[in-house]
Amino acid sequence: MSINTVNYPTPVTVNGYSCKNCTDVDNAKRNIDPSHPKDGPFGVNKQDHAKPGTASGAKPVVTFGGVLAHVAASTGPSQTPTATQGQKLDVRA
């Protein structure tokens, strides 16, 4: 097997995994996620892959100031309602 790999012009899908080169294809054929090959087949050795900005103690990407300083940042569609929700901000000119 060659160590040098060249990325395909267009990614291919093998076993549901997006593959950019022949190494990714070989891993996908063995049910190893090419984006996390150290996890092993079917992710048996899976470790927590924290996305950037989600680790504990991470600073928020956006910090509101001024009039919006008291508004909490959204955590996504599944967040529970808070007392500050329902406030409206008219952004029309």
Secondary structure, DSSP 8 states (H G I E B T S, - for coil): --S-----SS-EEETTEEESSHHHHHHHHTTB-TTSGGG-BTTTT------TT-STT---S----GGGTTS-----TT----TTTT-------
